[in-house]
């Protein structure tokens, strides 16, 4: 909903660029959603992870909580991919 609202506001004010800031864990999903919503290509979008939380780069250094969080993100991505063809943007 937030990305759709951002697109509406950008169209209303004639803006051509946006910065999406979120946790590194959410970046993959946010990029997927934003790329789907802003598919026109006339908008420049930048994705910036917050600095407070560091995403683990090594699968063997991750904790059970990291794997759980990552699994939940992939479930959300799958849900988005399954239902996005039915949305009108």
C-alpha positions in Angstrom: 0.0 0.0 0.0 2.8 2.4 0.8 4.4 1.9 -2.6 1.1 2.6 -4.3 0.7 5.7 -2.2 4.2 6.8 -3.0 3.5 6.4 -6.8 0.3 8.4 -6.5 2.0 11.2 -4.6 4.9 11.2 -7.1 2.5 11.5 -10.0 0.5 14.2 -8.3 3.6 16.4 -7.7 5.5 15.4 -10.9 8.4 13.8 -9.0 10.8 11.5 -11.0 12.9 9.9 -8.3 12.4 8.1 -5.0 14.6 6.7 -2.2 13.3 3.6 -0.4 14.9 3.1 3.0 14.3 0.0 5.1 15.9 -2.9 6.9 18.4 -4.9 4.8 16.1 -8.0 5.4 13.2 -6.3 3.6 15.2 -4.8 0.7 14.7 -7.7 -1.8 10.9 -7.7 -1.3 10.7 -3.9 -1.4 12.7 -3.8 -4.7 10.5 -6.5 -6.2 7.3 -4.5 -5.3 8.7 -1.2 -6.4 9.9 -2.5 -9.7 6.4 -3.9 -10.3 4.6 -0.7 -9.4 7.1 1.7 -11.1 7.4 -0.4 -14.3 7.2 2.6 -16.6 10.9 3.2 -16.3 10.6 7.0 -16.2 11.2 7.1 -12.5 14.6 6.7 -10.9 14.5 4.6 -7.7 17.3 4.0 -5.2 17.1 1.4 -2.4 19.1 2.1 0.8 19.3 -0.3 3.7 19.4 1.2 7.2 22.8 1.2 8.9 21.7 0.1 12.4 21.0 -3.5 11.3 23.6 -5.5 9.5 22.5 -8.3 7.2 24.7 -11.4 7.6 26.7 -12.1 4.4 27.7 -15.7 5.4 25.0 -18.4 5.6 27.1 -20.3 8.2 27.2 -17.3 10.6 23.5 -16.9 10.7 21.4 -17.7 13.8 18.1 -19.5 13.9 16.4 -16.1 14.2 18.1 -14.9 11.1 17.0 -18.0 9.1 13.4 -17.5 10.5 13.4 -13.9 9.5 14.7 -14.8 6.0 12.1 -17.5 5.6 9.3 -15.2 6.5 10.6 -12.7 3.9 10.6 -15.4 1.2 7.0 -16.4 2.1 6.0 -12.8 1.7 7.8 -12.6 -1.7 6.0 -15.8 -2.8 2.7 -14.4 -1.7 3.3 -11.2 -3.7 4.3 -13.1 -6.8 1.2 -15.3 -6.6 -1.3 -12.5 -6.1 0.3 -9.6 -8.1 -1.2 -10.7 -11.5 -4.6 -10.0 -10.0 -3.9 -6.4 -8.9 -4.6 -3.4 -11.1 -2.0 -0.7 -10.7 
